[in-house]
Amino acid sequence: MAQFNAKTKAKTTLNHEGAKAFVLTPELELYTLVVTSMFSDKFYESKDDRVARLRKLITKVEPEFVAKLAVYAREKMYLRSIPLVLAVELAKVHNGDRLVSTLVTRIIQRVDELTEILAYYKKANGLDNIKKESHQLYKGIANAFLKFDEYQFAKYDRDGEIKLRDVLFKTHPKPDSPEKTALFKKIVDGTLETPYTWETEVSAKGNTAEVWQSLIASDRLPYMATLRNLRNILDSGVDIHDVGIVAETISDTYQVRKSRQMPFRFLSAYRELKENSSPHTSVMLDAIETAVKKSAENIKGFGYDTTVAIACDVSGSMQTTISPKSKVMNYDIGLLLGMLLQFRCKSVVTGMFGTDFKIVNLPKSSILQNVDELHNREGEVGYSTNGHLVLRELEQKGVKADKVMIFTDCQMWNSDEDSRDSMHTAWSSYKKFHPTAKLYLFDLSGYGDTPVSLMGGNVYLIAGWSDKVFDVLTAYDEGSTAVEHIQEIVI
C-alpha cells in the first residue's frame, strides 16, 4: 500500500507561451512576484493583474511569512514600493495582534513612504468609504513618524495628493518629546525650515560649477544623488579637483556598501556618461566600474575546482523596461547579475540565448563594459526562448558545469515545432551526462512557474534584481531554501 507514502508529483501548468511549466508553492510564487516588482507592467502581465495575483497569494500563506517577505524586500532587496503594498494588503486580511503595526514601522525608512503607504491604502480601499479601518496600520505609520527629524521631513514635504499633514491628522502620532511636539506643529502649519539639499540648491541657482562645487564641499550630497547627477556635474564644468573627490566617493568601499544601491543603478549611470564630451568622463567611468566591483565583493563566488556556466536570456519577452521611467531592460538585469557572478568565479563559461545559444567569453575585469558588449550583441541569437539549447550545447561540447546559472523570465518554449525537446527534458539528459550538476534558475519576472520541476534533480529557484540574490544561492549551497532564508528574518 502507498496510501500515505505515495510519491508526490510536481503540478504542471502552461506558461504564457503555452509551453508546459511547473507550478510553484504559494510561498515561492509570492516571493518571486514580490522581488521582481517595481509596481509596473510586465511583458506578459499588467500591473493590476500582478496586484490581483499578489492579493490572492497573501490569503494562501501565513501572515508572518508575508511580513518577513516585506522586510526582506525592503532591507535585503532594496525595494521601496512593493513592501508598502504588501503591508497594506496584509492589513486587509489580518488583525488581532501587532504584526501589521510592527511591520509598517519597520519598512517605512524614508519620510516620503509615510505619504506613499497612505496613498496606496486609499487606492486599495477607497479611504473615504472604508467600513473598518486598519488601526494597526495607522499605529505603525504613527510610530514611524518618530524616526525622522526636521531636515528629513522638510526634504520630503511635497505637494502631492496626500501631504505629510494629512498623514499626521489621520494617524495621530504621539510626540515623545517637547521637540517632537513643536516639529509636528510645524508640519501642520507648513513652517518647516527649507532644507539644504541638492534639489533646492540646483533649483534656486541653476546647474553651475559653483553650485556643484559647493554641494560637493558640503559633504551633504547623498551617494545616490551623486550617482544620478554625474552627467550634470561634468556638464557644469567643475574642475578636476572636484571630479577627483566625486570619483573617490563613488568608488569608496564604505560608501558603496552604505548606499545599498541595486547593481542596475551603476549600469544606468555608466550608460548615461558613455557619450559625454567632458574630458573627465573616463575618470568617472572608471569610478563607476570600480564601484560595481566593490558591490560584488561580498558575493561568494567559486574557485577553480567548480566550473560555472552562466546563460542570460535575451529573448523578446525580456526586452521590456523594468519601470516606466527606466531605460534598463529586464535582460540588462540578467546580463548584469551574470557578469557580477562571472567576476567572482574562476572557472566559468558565459553565453546568451534566444532562438539559439551562443557562448561569448569575456574578460572578467570589466563588469559594465561586458554587459554593454552582450547588450549590443543580443540580436545574434534571435528572440525566441529556447533555454534548453543551453544545456544541449554544454552537453555536446563536453562541458561539465557543476553549477548552471540561467538568468531568465522562466517563460521558455521550443520554437522548433518539429521538436518536443524542452528545458525539463534537456536537464534530465544533462544530469545523466553530469550527475552532480546543479541548475539555478534566476527568475527576473516572477510569473509564477518554472520550466523545470523543483522537486528533486538539484534544481533551485532564485529571484530578484539585487546582488543579494547571491545570498540565496549561498543558502541553497548550505542546505537551506529561498523560503527558509526569508523565514530566518526576525520581526
N, C-alpha and C positions, 0 to 999 in steps of 0.2 A: 504493500500500500504506500502511496505517496501523497496521501490526503493533506498531511501537514508539512511535508518536506519536498514539495514539488519545486522544480527549477523555475525560477521567475524569468519570464520573457520580457525583453525590452518592448515597450509600447511604441508603435510606429504611427507615422502620420505622413502627410505630403507637405513639402516645404512650399515656398512662394513660387517656385519654378515648376511645381508639380512632380518633383522627384521624391523618392522615398527618403524619409528622415526619421529621427528618433526623438521621442518626447522627453522633455526634461521634468524632473520633480518640480513642484511649485516653488520650493526654496531656490533651486538653481535657476529656474526661469526668471524669478523676481530679481535675483542677483544680477543676471546678465542684462536684464532690461534696465535696471537702475544705473549701473555703472557705465552704460553706453548711451546715456541720455543727456542731451543738453536742452530738453524741452522743445524739440523741433521735429519737423517731419523727417522721415527716413525714406529710402528708395521704395520700399515695399509697404510702408505703414505711415499713416498720418499721425501727427502729434495727439490728436483727440483719440485715435484708436489705441495708441500706446497708453494713454492715461486710463482708458476704459479697461485695458488688459491689466494694468497695474492695480486698479481698484478690485478687480476680480481676484487677483492673486493674493492680495492682502487678506482677504477673507479665508484663504486656504492654508495660511501659515500661522504660526504662533505670533502673538503681538510682540513678544520680546525679540524675536528674530527681525521683525520689521524695524524695531527701534535700533537694534545693533547694526542693521544694514544701513540705516540712515546715518549713523555715526561713522561707519566705515566709509560711506560715500563722501562725507564731509571732511573727515580727518585724514583718511588714507588716500582717497582718490581725488581730493581737492575739488569736488563738485559743490556747487552752491545752490542751484535751484531745485534739483531733484530731492535733496534731503528735506527741504521745506515742504515739498509736495507729499513726500512720504509721511511726514509728521501730521499734516492736515488730514490726509486720508485715513491715517491710523486713528486720529481723534474722532472721526465719524463712526467708527465701529468698535472702539474700545474705551471703557471708562471704569471707574471703581477703584483706581489706585493712582499713584503718582508717575506712572510710566511716561505718559504724554508730556506732562509739565517738565519732568527731568530731561526728557529728550529735547524738547523745544529750547530750553535754556542752554543746553549744551551745543546744539548745532547752530544757534544764532551767534555768529562770531564777528559780524560787521553790522554797523548801525543800519545800513540800508536793508538788511534782512528783517528788521523789525517791521518795516512797511511792506516788504515783499511777501512775508508769510501771511499778513493780514489781507493783502490784496488777493493772494491765491485763495485764502479762506472764503473771501467774499465771492470770488469767481466759482468756487467749487460748491458753495452752499446757497448763494443768494442771501447775503448778510442781512438784508432788511426783512427777510421772511423766514428766518430760522426759527423753528419751533422750540428747539432745545440747543442752546449754545454750549460750546465746549469750554467749561470753566477751567479745566486743566490746561487747555491750550492757552487761554488768556493768562493763566497764572505763570506758565512757562515764559511767555512773552514779557510779562511784568517783571519777572525775576531777571530776565536778560537785560532790562534797562539799567540795572545796577552795575553792569560790566563796563560801561562807557563813560568817558569824560567829555567836557565841553568841546574840545577840539574835534573829537570823533563825531559827536552829534552835529556840530556845525558843518563838518565836511560833507555829511550826507543828508542834511536838511534840505531836501529838494521839493520842487513844486509839482509833485505827482498827484494822481487821483486820490491817493491816501497819503497824508502827511504825518510827520512824527507826532504832532499834537493830536491827530485823530487816534493814533495808536495809544497814546497816553490816556486820552479820555476813555477809550474802550476797555483798556486792561487795568487801569488804576494801579500802577506800580507804587510800592510804599518806599519812600526815601529812607535810607539807612543812616543819614547824617544831615545836619543843617545845610551843608554844602550841596547835597543832592536835592534837597527841597528847593533851594534857590535855583539850581540848574533846571529842574523840571518847570519852574515858573518861567524861566527864560524861553524854554521850548514852547510853552503855551502862549507867551507874549510875543514870540518871534524876535527876541532880542539877543540871540546867541551871537557871540563875537565872531566876526568874519574870520575864518581860518586862513593861515598862510599855507597855501598848497600850490602845487604846480599849475592846477587848473585856474585858480584865481589870479595867479601872477601872469600867466600867459594871456588870459582873457583881458586883463586890465592893461598890460604893457606890450603885448604882441610877442611873436616868435622871433626874438632877437638874441644875439650872442650875449648881451648884457644880462638879460633875464635868465637864460640858462646857466650862465656862469655864477650868478647869484644863487640859483637853486642848487647847483652842484656844491657850492661853498657852504650852503646852509646845512648840509647833511640831512635834509628833510625830503629828499626826493626818493620815494619808495622804489624798491627794486623793479616791480612790475611796471610802474610808470616809466622808469628809466628804459627798460627793455622795449616798451611800446613807442617811446619817443626818440629812439636813436636816430632815425632819419631827420626829425625836426631839429635835434641837437646839432647834427652835422650840417644841415642846410642853413642853420642860423649863423654858421661861420665861427664857432667857438675855437679858441686857439688849441694848439697841440697839448699844452699842459692840462687843460680840462678834458680833452679827449682821452688822455692817459689816465686821469682819475676815473672817468666813466668806465673805460676798458678794464681797469683793475677791479672796480666794483662789480661789474658784470661777471667777471671770471673768478672772483674770490670764492674759495670753497665754502666758507661760513655763510656768506651772503646767498650763494646758490641754494644751499640746504635750508636756510632760514626762509627763503622766498617761497618754497613749496610750489614751484611752477610746474605745470604739465609740460612734458617734453615738446609738444607741438607749439608752445609759445616761443621757444627758441627757434624753431623752424620758421615761424611766421616772421620773426624779427630778421632772421638771416635772409629770407627772400625779399623782404622789404628793402634791404640795403644793397642787394647784389648789383643793381643798376645805378646806384647813387654815384654822382660825379665828384663828390668830395675826395680830396687826396688822402683823407684819413679813413676812408671806408675800409680798407684792408685791415687796419688795426682793429676796428670794431668787429669785422667778420671773424678774425682770429679769436677775439674775446668771446664771441658767441659760441664758436666751436669748442673752445676750452670749457665754457660754462656747461654745455650739454654733456661733455665728457665727465665733468665733475658730478653732474646729476646721476651719472651711471655708475659711479664708483662703488655704491652700495649693492649693486646687482651682483649676485653670487657668481655667475659665470661658470665656466667649466674649463678644465685643463686639457692637456694634450691626450690624456687617456680616455676622454669622452668625445666622440665625434657627434657634432650637431649639424642638422640640416635645417635651414631656415627658408621657408617659401612664403612669399607675400602675394596675396590676391589683388590683382589689378583689373578685375572684370568690370563690366558695365555698371553693376549694382553698387560697386564700391566707389564710383565716381560722382558722389554727391557730397556737398559740403556738410561739415558736422554741425553747423548752425547758420542761420540766415545771414549773419554779419561776417562770417569767417570765409576765408579763401582756401582753408585747409580741407582737403577731401578725406573721406574715410580711408581710401587706400594710402594716403600720406601717413595716417596714423599707423597703419600696418607696416609700411616701409620704415618709419622712424623707430618703432619698437623693435623691428627686426634688426636694424642697424645698431641700436643700443646693445642688443644681445650679442650680435656679431663682435662688437667691440670688446666684449668681456669673455669671449670664447677663443680657445687656442686652436682647436681643430674644427673647422666649420666650412660647410658648403652653402652658398646662398643663391637664391633664384626667385623668379616671379612667375605667376601663372595666370592664364585667362583661358583662351581656347587651347593654348599649348603651355608647356612648362619649359622655361629656359634658365639654365644655370648662368648666373652673372656674378663671378667672383670679383670682389672689390677690396682695395686695401682697407685695413681696419682703422687706420689712423684718422680718417675723416668721416665722421658720422653724418653731418648735414650735407656735405658735398655728395656723399654716397646716395643719400635719399633723393637729391635732385637728379643724380645720374639715372637712378631707377625710374623716377617720376617721368623723365623725358623719354624713356625707352618703353613705356608701358604698352604702346601700340604694337610692339614687335611680337607680342604673344596673343593678340586678339582679345575679345571681350566676353567670351563665354566663361563658365566657371568649372572647368574640368580639373578639379583638385586631385582626382585620382591619378592624373598623369604625373604628379609629383612623385608619388610612391612607385609608380611603374618605371619612371626614369631612373630613380635611385636603384631599384632592383636590377634593371637591365644593365646599368653601369657598374654593378657590383659594389655600390656604396653602402656599407653597413653603418648607418647612422644610429647611434644609441638613443638619441633624442631627436624626433622630427617635430619641428615647430611650424605650425601653419597659422598665419595671420589672415583672418578672413571674416566675412559676414555669415559664414556657415550655410549659405544658400547654394549648395553645389548641385550640379546636374551634368549629365553627359550629353554634349551637343552632337555626338555621333549616333544617329538614330538606329544604326545597324549594330550597335554595341550595347550590352547590358552591364558593362563594367561600371563600377561606382567607387566612391571613396571607401565604402564599407568592404566591398569585395577586394579592392586593392590592398587595404590594410591587412586583411586576412592572409593574402598572398605574401605580403612583406613580412608578416610575423613568422611565416614558415621559413622564409629566407634568412631572417634575423630574429630569432625567438625572444631575445631580451630587449628588443627595441620598445621605446615608449613614444606615444603620439600625444602631442599637446595642441589642442585647438584653442587659439586665442580669438574669442568671439568679440568682434568690434561693433556689432549692431544689435544684438540681443533680441532676435526674432522668436526665440523660444524653442528651437530644435537644433539638432546636430546631425551631420551627415554620417556619423559613425556611432554605434552604440557605446555608451559609457559603462556598460555592465561587463566588467572583465576585459581582458585583452590589452591592459595597460594604456587606456585612452583617458585623457584628462581634459577638463574644460576650464578655461581661464577667461575672464572678461575684463574689459576696461581700456582706458586710453593713457593712464598714468604709468610711469616706470614702476609704481608699486605693484603692478600686476605680477612682477617677478618675485614678490614676496609670496604670492600664492603658489607660484612654481616651486619655490623652496619648501613651502608647506606640504605640497604633494610629495616631494622627494623625501620628506621626513615622515611620511606616513599619514599625513592629515588630508583634509579635503578643503575645497573652497568654502563650503558651508561651515565646516568646523573652524576654519580660520576666522570667519566672521563671528561665530559664536563665542570665540575667546574674548571678545570685547566686553568690558565691564560697564554697565550702565549705572 
